[in-house]
Amino acid sequence: MSSWNLFYERFITKGGYETVLSGLLATVEIAVLGLAIGILLGTVIAVVKVMPKYNTLPKVLNVICDIYVAFFRGTPMVVQLLIGYYVLFPALGIMMDAIVVATLIFGLNSAAYVSEIMRAGIQSVDPGQLEAARALGLPYKTAMLRIVIPQSIKNILPTLGNEFIVLIKDTSIVSFIAVVDLTKAFRMIGDANYEYVIPYLFLAAVYLVIVFAITMGIRAMERRLKKSER
């Protein structure tokens, strides 16, 4: 039986497509929620890094953020997954589903990178914007949330899109903690007959389609933002 026939039998006849769809859902869920966590936490970290350091508290928070970013940028994500799933949460007595753990770790990891992206975006906004807001009596927090950060997001949108693409591709490692993602689903199809050529080619094609769709979506958002600036 040819490789194609083996793949067709496993994928269609024996319902392998259901596993693939489930794996695709897990991949998208982990990446989307991970990016959402990353943007929220990363924005907080970025604000801490750019805020004036006149008092002790901002200085302490800045050091904590530096340590956080150094850890998550300096260690492989697969190591972070293994530590979270097999060491940290069990040690705390917290029992979590593997997908939840993967989503949290991806979010925490993404926050370290998004914080630097967001910091650069905030610093790219004309400082006069913040000064004008403060001169009008707006508190620092309000000025950042309503004036500076919205403008910075426009500037960093392409980079955030790249971060989302990276997260989508990095989900291929979540099988280390027993999550059936897109990569694991196609690997299971190959494991059935020890024939991996066709499954892995289809896997690559699916990732290419996802990345292409994200790229087109980001470009469409950029065009809309440019129109709104005219």
C-alpha positions in Angstrom: 0.0 0.0 0.0 1.4 3.4 -1.0 2.2 6.2 1.5 -0.8 8.2 0.2 -3.2 5.3 0.6 -1.9 4.7 4.1 -2.4 8.4 5.0 -5.9 8.5 3.4 -7.0 5.4 5.3 -5.8 6.7 8.6 -6.9 10.3 8.0 -10.3 9.8 6.5 -11.4 6.2 7.0 -10.3 5.9 10.6 -11.2 9.4 11.6 -7.7 10.9 12.0 -9.0 14.2 10.8 -11.0 14.5 14.0 -7.7 14.4 16.0 -6.2 16.9 13.6 -9.1 19.3 14.1 -8.9 18.9 17.9 -5.1 19.5 17.7 -5.6 22.6 15.5 -8.1 24.0 18.1 -5.6 23.4 20.9 -2.8 25.1 18.9 -4.9 28.2 18.1 -6.3 28.3 21.7 -2.9 28.2 23.3 -1.4 30.8 20.9 -4.3 33.2 21.0 -4.8 33.1 24.8 -1.1 33.1 25.3 -0.7 36.3 23.2 -3.6 37.9 25.1 -1.9 37.2 28.4 1.4 38.4 27.0 0.0 41.7 25.8 -1.7 42.5 29.1 1.3 41.5 31.3 3.8 42.8 28.8 2.1 46.2 28.8 2.3 46.4 32.6 6.0 45.5 32.5 6.7 48.0 29.8 4.9 50.8 31.7 6.9 49.9 34.8 10.2 50.2 32.8 9.4 53.6 31.3 7.8 55.2 34.3 9.9 57.8 36.3 12.1 56.2 39.0 11.7 58.9 41.6 10.6 56.7 44.5 11.8 53.3 45.9 8.7 51.3 44.7 9.2 52.0 41.0 12.9 51.0 41.3 12.1 47.7 43.1 9.4 46.9 40.5 11.9 47.7 37.7 14.4 45.2 39.2 11.6 42.5 39.5 10.6 43.1 35.9 14.3 42.8 34.7 14.6 39.5 36.5 11.4 38.3 35.0 12.3 39.2 31.5 15.8 37.8 31.9 14.5 34.4 33.0 11.8 34.0 30.3 14.1 35.2 27.6 17.1 33.4 28.8 15.6 29.8 29.1 14.1 27.7 26.4 10.3 27.6 26.4 10.2 23.8 26.6 12.2 24.0 29.8 9.7 26.5 31.2 6.8 24.1 30.2 8.5 21.2 31.9 9.2 23.2 35.1 5.7 24.5 35.2 3.9 21.3 34.6 6.1 18.8 36.5 7.7 21.0 39.2 6.2 24.3 40.0 2.4 23.7 40.0 2.7 20.2 41.6 4.9 21.7 44.3 2.2 24.3 45.0 -0.4 21.6 45.1 -2.2 23.0 42.1 -3.6 20.4 39.6 -4.1 21.9 36.2 -5.0 20.6 32.8 -2.0 20.4 30.5 -3.6 22.9 28.0 -4.1 25.4 30.8 -0.5 25.1 31.9 0.7 25.5 28.3 -1.4 28.6 27.9 -0.1 30.2 31.1 3.5 29.4 30.2 3.1 30.7 26.7 1.5 33.8 28.1 4.3 34.4 30.6 6.9 33.8 28.0 5.3 36.0 25.5 5.0 38.8 28.1 8.8 39.0 28.4 9.1 39.7 24.6 6.0 41.8 24.3 7.2 44.0 27.2 10.3 44.9 25.2 8.2 45.4 22.0 5.7 47.6 23.9 8.5 49.6 25.6 10.0 50.4 22.2 6.5 51.4 21.0 5.9 53.7 24.0 9.3 55.3 23.5 8.5 55.9 19.8 5.6 58.1 20.7 6.4 61.8 20.9 7.2 62.6 24.6 5.3 65.8 24.1 2.1 63.8 24.0 2.6 62.6 27.6 3.8 66.0 28.7 0.7 67.7 27.2 -1.6 65.2 28.9 0.1 65.8 32.2 0.0 69.5 31.8 -3.8 69.2 31.3 -4.0 67.6 34.7 -4.4 63.9 33.6 -2.8 61.4 36.1 0.2 59.5 34.7 -1.7 56.2 34.6 -4.6 57.7 32.7 -2.3 59.5 30.2 -0.5 56.3 29.5 -3.7 54.2 29.0 -5.6 56.7 27.0 -3.0 58.5 25.0 0.4 56.9 24.8 -0.3 53.2 24.7 -3.0 53.3 22.0 -0.6 55.2 19.7 2.2 52.8 20.5 0.1 49.8 19.6 -0.3 51.2 16.0 3.5 51.4 15.8 4.1 47.9 17.0 1.3 46.0 15.3 3.5 44.3 12.7 5.8 43.1 15.5 2.9 41.8 17.6 1.8 39.9 14.5 5.3 38.3 14.3 5.0 37.4 18.0 1.7 35.7 17.3 3.2 33.7 14.4 6.1 32.6 16.7 3.6 31.4 19.3 1.7 29.4 16.7 4.8 27.6 15.6 6.1 27.2 19.1 3.0 25.2 20.1 4.7 22.3 18.4 6.6 21.7 21.7 3.5 21.3 24.0 3.4 17.6 23.3 6.2 17.4 25.9 3.5 17.8 28.6 1.0 15.5 26.8 -1.0 18.1 24.9 -2.3 16.9 21.6 -1.6 19.9 19.4 -1.5 20.1 15.6 2.0 18.6 15.4 1.2 15.8 17.8 -2.0 15.0 15.9 -0.1 14.4 12.6 2.6 12.5 14.4 0.0 10.2 15.8 -1.3 9.5 12.2 2.3 8.7 11.2 2.8 6.5 14.2 -0.1 4.3 13.2 1.8 2.9 10.1 5.3 4.3 10.7 4.8 6.4 7.6 5.6 10.0 8.2 6.3 11.6 4.8 2.7 12.5 3.9 1.6 13.5 7.4 4.5 15.8 7.9 4.1 17.4 4.5 0.4 18.1 5.3 1.5 19.4 8.7 3.9 21.9 7.1 1.1 23.0 4.7 -1.3 23.6 7.5 1.2 25.8 9.4 1.9 27.7 6.1 -1.8 28.4 5.7 -2.2 29.6 9.2 0.8 31.9 9.0 -0.3 33.2 5.7 -3.8 34.0 7.1 -2.3 35.8 10.1 0.0 37.8 7.8 -2.9 38.9 5.6 -4.9 39.8 8.7 -2.1 42.0 10.1 -1.7 43.7 6.7 -5.4 44.4 6.5 -5.3 45.9 10.0 -2.3 48.1 9.1 -4.1 49.4 6.0 -7.2 50.3 8.1 -5.1 52.1 10.6 -3.3 54.0 7.9 -6.6 55.1 6.5 -7.8 56.3 9.9 -4.7 58.5 10.2 -5.6 60.5 7.0 
